[in-house]
Amino acid sequence: MQLHTEKVFELVKEVYSPSLFNELNWSGSYSDYIAMVEKNPKLCRTAFQRIYDIIMHYGSYEYVEHKKKLVHYKFFDDPLNNGKDAVFGLDVHISKLVNFFKAASLRYGPEKRVLLLHGPVGSAKSTIARLLKKGVEWYSHQTEGALYTFEWINLHDKLKMEDTMPCPIHEEPLQMIPEEARGKVLSLLNKGKHFQDRIHIEGGLCPACRYVYNELMRQYNGDWEKLTRNHINVKRLLLSEKDRIGIGTFQPKDEKNQDSTELTGDLNYRKIAEYGSDSDPRAFNFDGEFNIANRGIVEFVEMLKLDVAFLYDLLGASQEHKIKPKKFAQTDIDEVIIGHTNEPEYRKLQNNEFMEALRDRTVKIDVPYITKLKEEVKIYRKDFNPETVPHIHIAPHTIETAAMWGILTRLEEPKKANLTVMQKMKLYDGKTLSGYTEDNIKELRKDALREGLDGISPRYIQDKLSNSLVEDRGNGCINPFIVLNELEGGLKNHSLIRDEETKKRYRELLAVVKQEYEDIVKNEVQRAISADEEAIAKLCGNYIDNVKAYTQKERVRNKYTGMSEEPDERLMRSIEEKIDIPESRKDDFRREIMNYIGALALEGKIFDYKTNERLHKALELKLFEDQKDTIKLTSLVSNVVDKETQAKIDVVKNRLIKNYGYCDICSTDALHFVASIFARGDVKRNLN
């Protein structure tokens, strides 16, 4: 076996070289830093500006959905971790979040607020907070995201203390400039600079740095230049959650074992003996979550479950950007405060009249469940795919049907009598439905006030998919029925669903999904039997030519004889009958098709029968009807199959495997399942 010892060292050096180490650990004088800031004012950005810049660093793109222009921000695809924490289907809500940071970065007011992510369990609130924390950490390691702090040096001879003292809360070095001089300094540094590039100095020194500063100023008789030259060393600041530098996380614990000093720091009793007073800032540990998160971000997990005493600390931290450590004056901080909570806790906040001040300082952004099928599917595909589950084949539509059920539980029943919840889900997912325009879909969304705030969590579906995969069935393949049965079985002991009425509704929706899957698998078997895209396209072209002639009262040219003929009514009706278009509605349906084609033409788009679900289905059923007699599918049920029929069945199986992602096991299951429907004599009822 070949050893790769040397190669390991080379690969590490490629990624993390000594030159990179030196760049990340740069240090220099105070005058060096002022020169750097004058050239690049972004070095002293606020925490809110930094987060907005991180998000915009990865760019965005616009798209239109139901006549509404939406923006997708690529940062939330989690490019830092290959999509592990990607957020799907929440572009509307993510845009509100980004707008919050944009306004805060411009000092329009949101920088004085607590950002509260609100939504049901498992709706990506923690994921969004985690992405922002990871982003802040990563950005501080990049050249464009560099930020700096300072440490005090050469203190032993002057103050009889340890020779070096880093600023305990990693403050911006410009805060060292006396407030009396800041106006003139900023006028000088900002001369000729555009508004967006101007330097700002906000806040003063923390108690520990203020103590050292005042003592040294006394020794130097107020010579600020000597103080900075002899005792200030500016250094690169690398934010790190693990090292508790610039990134903090606070979560509720037992009230008896938790107090507000965990936010603002506490006395160091060992050092009280050394410095002789508990009001000496050098005898204080500035290690609360607010302290260590300065210059970055602090996350409050399940924020509204905290004791009221903790919530009071948020008031000054958000509005004034100040915290009050025990026995010390208010201390300036610069950090993003982000919390998340579920609906019951948020309702308690709304009903608590003593917490009006906090409500007034909170910006709530909803993070609901996904209501678009294709986006929900992405959640499960991320964890359950051939790379992550190489030993078991997941049959086609297994993940889709599980996701479909999850979406249906979150949708409100349509108020329109002729619309089912399944049809509503398809409309949301971009499918077309006769009689419904994009304006109708916007109305449906507007009418449903709580859509996405109730229903089944993606976590529950992930758990049941996992159960299905690990349960040994010996055949190496799981199909939709296995997963749907697992989902139904888990409802009995679901910890978050207590009322039987809800469980009953969810079981009914599982039956709806099973019926939909039956239609899907029958459709795929039909397509595998006919399996001729060219023939369908040809049939579609023929149908459209006849419909066009019919609606415009023209004749059709027969391409074989060259003669002009009346539109082929028999052909048109044979297709329309497949989707239950009655004779009395045929004119309306034909006009709808022509209007649909005309609307596409106005937008510069070409008509494709695949985009019109009803017409696509009708064409496939017509072609299937023309070809189904060539294969006796019902013979599968009786297990009496002659060689010629078996050869045709094998061709269909191979098409299912090649074109639709089936394996030998699930393709056989699919054929047997569809054959059983034929054998029941339900063909006409089920295929239409």
Residue pairs with C-beta under 8 A, 6 or more apart in sequence:
23 143
23 236
24 141
24 236
24 238
25 235
25 236
26 235
26 236
27 233
27 234
27 235
27 236
28 233
28 234
28 235
29 228
29 229
29 232
29 233
29 234
30 150
30 173
30 176
30 228
30 229
30 232
30 234
31 228
31 229
32 234
33 43
33 148
33 173
33 234
34 174
34 189
36 43
36 148
37 43
37 44
37 174
37 189
37 199
38 189
38 199
41 193
41 197
41 198
41 199
42 49
42 53
42 144
43 146
43 147
43 148
44 147
44 172
44 174
44 199
44 200
44 201
45 53
45 147
46 105
46 111
46 200
46 202
46 334
47 295
47 296
47 297
47 334
47 335
47 336
48 101
48 104
48 105
48 110
48 111
48 336
49 104
49 105
50 136
50 139
50 145
50 147
50 296
51 101
51 105
51 132
51 135
51 136
51 297
51 336
52 98
52 101
52 102
52 104
52 105
53 105
53 139
53 144
53 145
54 75
54 132
54 135
54 136
54 138
54 139
54 145
55 73
55 75
55 98
55 101
55 135
57 75
57 139
57 144
57 145
58 73
58 74
58 75
58 77
58 79
59 73
59 74
60 71
60 72
60 73
60 74
61 71
61 72
61 74
62 69
62 70
62 71
62 72
63 69
63 70
63 72
64 70
65 430
66 438
66 441
66 442
66 445
67 438
67 439
67 442
68 442
70 91
70 92
70 95
71 91
71 95
71 98
72 91
72 94
73 91
73 94
73 95
73 98
75 131
75 135
76 86
76 87
76 90
76 94
76 128
76 131
77 83
77 86
77 87
78 84
78 85
78 86
78 87
78 131
80 134
80 135
80 138
81 134
83 382
84 382
85 127
85 130
85 131
85 134
86 378
86 382
87 94
87 124
87 127
87 128
87 131
88 370
88 375
88 376
88 378
88 379
89 370
89 371
89 372
89 375
89 376
89 378
90 124
90 367
90 368
90 370
93 365
93 366
93 367
93 368
94 128
96 365
97 115
97 128
97 365
100 110
100 115
100 363
100 365
101 110
103 109
103 110
104 110
104 111
104 113
104 336
105 111
110 363
112 318
112 319
112 320
112 321
112 361
113 318
113 319
113 361
113 362
113 363
114 314
114 318
114 337
114 338
114 339
114 358
114 361
114 362
114 363
115 336
115 337
115 338
115 339
115 363
115 365
116 303
116 338
116 339
116 340
116 341
116 346
116 362
116 363
116 364
116 365
117 125
117 128
117 129
117 338
117 339
117 340
117 341
117 365
117 367
118 125
118 340
118 341
118 342
118 343
118 346
118 364
118 365
118 366
118 367
119 125
119 340
119 342
119 343
119 366
119 367
119 368
119 369
119 453
120 342
120 343
120 368
120 369
120 453
120 454
120 455
120 457
121 342
121 457
121 459
121 496
122 369
122 457
122 458
122 459
122 460
123 367
123 368
123 369
123 452
123 457
124 367
125 340
125 341
125 367
126 301
126 340
128 340
128 367
129 299
129 338
129 340
132 297
132 336
132 338
133 241
133 247
133 249
133 297
133 299
136 239
136 246
136 247
136 296
136 297
137 239
137 240
137 241
137 246
137 247
138 145
139 145
140 146
140 147
140 237
140 238
140 239
140 246
140 296
141 238
146 236
147 172
147 236
147 237
147 239
147 295
148 172
148 173
148 234
148 235
148 236
148 237
149 166
149 167
149 170
149 171
149 172
149 173
149 234
149 235
149 237
149 295
150 167
150 171
150 173
150 176
150 232
150 233
150 234
150 235
151 164
151 165
151 166
151 167
151 232
151 233
151 235
152 164
152 165
152 166
152 167
152 209
152 212
152 231
152 232
152 233
153 163
153 164
153 231
153 232
153 233
154 163
154 230
154 231
155 161
155 162
155 163
155 164
155 165
155 212
155 231
156 162
156 163
158 215
158 216
158 219
158 231
159 212
159 215
159 216
161 282
165 208
165 212
165 282
167 206
167 208
167 209
168 206
168 208
168 209
168 286
168 287
168 291
169 206
169 286
169 291
169 292
169 294
169 331
169 333
170 237
170 245
170 246
170 294
170 295
171 203
171 205
171 206
171 209
171 294
171 295
172 201
172 203
172 295
172 334
173 232
173 234
174 199
174 201
175 201
175 202
175 203
175 204
175 205
175 332
176 205
176 213
176 228
176 232
177 185
177 201
178 224
179 204
182 201
185 201
186 198
186 199
186 200
186 201
189 199
190 198
190 199
193 199
202 321
202 332
202 334
203 321
203 332
203 333
203 334
204 210
204 332
205 213
206 281
206 286
206 331
206 332
207 281
207 284
207 286
207 325
207 328
207 329
207 331
208 281
208 282
208 284
208 286
210 281
211 280
211 281
211 282
212 231
213 227
216 227
216 231
217 223
217 224
217 227
220 226
220 227
237 245
237 246
237 295
238 245
239 245
239 246
239 247
239 295
239 296
240 246
240 247
241 247
241 249
244 287
244 292
245 292
245 296
246 292
246 293
246 294
246 295
246 296
246 297
247 292
247 293
247 296
247 297
247 298
248 289
248 290
248 292
248 293
248 296
248 297
248 298
248 299
248 335
249 289
249 298
249 299
249 301
250 262
250 263
250 289
250 298
250 299
250 300
250 301
250 310
251 300
251 301
251 302
252 258
252 301
252 302
252 305
252 306
252 307
255 307
258 307
259 309
260 309
260 310
260 313
261 288
261 326
262 288
262 289
263 288
263 289
263 290
263 310
263 313
263 323
264 288
264 290
264 291
264 313
264 323
264 324
264 325
264 326
265 284
265 285
265 286
265 287
265 288
265 291
265 325
265 326
266 284
266 285
266 287
266 288
266 326
267 278
267 283
267 284
267 285
267 326
267 327
268 283
268 284
268 285
271 280
271 282
271 283
272 278
272 280
272 283
274 283
275 282
275 283
277 283
278 327
279 327
279 328
281 328
284 325
284 326
284 327
284 328
286 292
286 325
288 323
288 325
289 298
290 298
290 313
290 317
290 323
290 333
290 335
291 323
291 325
291 331
291 333
293 333
293 335
294 333
294 334
294 335
295 334
295 335
296 335
296 336
297 335
297 336
297 337
297 338
298 335
298 336
298 337
298 338
299 338
299 339
299 340
300 306
300 314
300 337
300 338
300 339
300 340
301 339
301 340
302 340
302 341
302 342
302 345
303 311
303 339
303 340
303 341
303 345
304 311
304 339
304 341
304 345
304 346
304 348
304 349
305 341
305 345
308 354
308 355
311 355
311 358
313 323
313 324
314 337
314 358
314 361
315 357
315 358
315 361
316 322
316 323
316 324
316 330
317 323
317 333
317 337
318 337
318 361
319 361
320 330
321 332
321 333
321 334
322 330
322 331
322 332
322 333
323 330
323 331
323 333
324 330
324 331
325 331
340 367
341 349
343 453
346 364
349 355
349 358
349 359
350 359
366 453
368 410
368 451
368 452
368 453
369 406
369 410
369 452
369 453
369 455
369 457
369 458
370 376
370 379
370 407
370 410
370 452
370 458
371 407
371 410
371 411
371 425
371 428
371 451
371 452
372 407
372 428
372 429
372 430
373 400
373 403
373 404
373 407
373 425
373 426
373 428
373 429
374 429
374 430
376 403
376 406
376 407
376 458
377 399
377 400
377 403
379 403
379 458
379 462
380 399
380 402
380 403
380 458
380 461
380 462
380 465
381 399
383 462
383 465
384 394
384 399
384 465
384 469
389 469
391 476
392 469
392 476
392 477
392 478
393 476
393 477
393 478
393 663
393 665
393 666
394 469
394 477
394 478
395 477
395 478
395 479
395 480
395 662
395 663
395 666
395 669
395 670
396 524
396 660
396 661
396 662
396 666
397 480
397 517
397 520
397 521
398 478
398 479
398 480
398 482
398 483
399 465
401 480
401 483
401 484
401 513
401 514
401 516
401 517
402 461
402 464
402 465
402 480
402 483
402 484
402 487
403 461
404 425
404 513
404 516
405 456
405 461
405 484
405 487
405 506
405 509
405 510
405 513
406 455
406 456
406 458
406 460
406 461
407 425
407 428
408 421
408 422
408 425
408 509
408 512
408 513
409 454
409 455
409 456
409 505
409 506
409 509
410 451
410 452
410 454
410 455
410 456
411 421
411 424
411 425
411 428
411 448
411 451
411 455
412 447
412 448
412 450
412 451
413 421
414 420
414 421
414 423
414 424
414 444
415 447
418 435
419 436
420 512
421 509
421 512
422 512
422 516
423 433
424 444
426 433
426 613
427 433
427 436
427 440
427 441
427 444
428 441
428 444
428 445
431 613
432 596
432 611
432 612
432 613
432 614
433 613
433 614
434 589
434 592
434 614
445 451
456 506
457 496
460 487
460 490
460 494
461 487
463 490
464 483
464 486
464 487
464 490
465 483
465 486
467 486
467 490
468 478
468 482
468 483
468 486
469 478
473 482
475 665
476 665
477 663
477 665
477 666
479 666
479 669
480 517
481 514
481 517
484 510
484 513
484 514
484 517
487 510
488 507
488 510
491 497
491 503
491 506
491 507
492 503
494 503
497 503
497 506
518 673
518 677
518 686
519 686
521 670
521 673
521 674
522 674
522 677
522 686
522 687
523 617
523 620
524 656
524 660
524 670
525 633
525 652
525 656
525 670
525 671
525 674
526 620
526 621
526 624
526 628
526 687
527 620
527 624
527 659
528 652
528 655
528 656
528 659
528 660
529 624
529 627
529 628
529 630
529 631
529 633
529 652
530 536
530 620
530 623
530 624
530 626
530 627
531 652
531 655
531 659
532 623
535 623
536 609
536 619
536 620
536 623
537 609
539 575
539 619
539 622
539 623
540 609
540 615
540 619
542 568
542 571
543 571
543 572
543 575
543 619
544 593
544 597
544 607
545 556
546 556
546 567
546 568
546 571
546 572
547 567
547 572
547 590
547 593
547 594
548 554
548 594
549 555
549 556
549 567
550 567
550 569
550 572
550 590
551 590
551 591
551 594
555 564
555 565
555 566
555 567
556 564
556 565
556 566
556 567
556 568
557 563
557 564
557 565
558 564
558 565
572 586
572 590
573 583
573 586
574 622
575 618
575 619
575 622
576 586
576 589
576 618
578 617
578 618
578 621
578 622
578 625
578 687
578 688
579 614
579 615
579 617
579 618
579 621
579 688
580 688
581 589
593 612
593 615
596 607
596 612
597 607
600 606
600 607
601 607
609 615
609 616
609 619
610 616
621 687
621 688
624 687
630 648
631 645
631 648
631 649
631 652
632 645
633 649
633 671
633 674
633 675
633 678
634 675
634 678
634 679
635 641
635 642
635 645
635 675
636 649
636 671
636 672
636 675
637 672
637 675
637 676
637 678
637 679
641 649
649 671
652 671
653 662
653 664
653 667
653 668
653 671
656 662
656 667
656 670
656 671
657 663
657 664
657 667
662 670
677 683
677 686
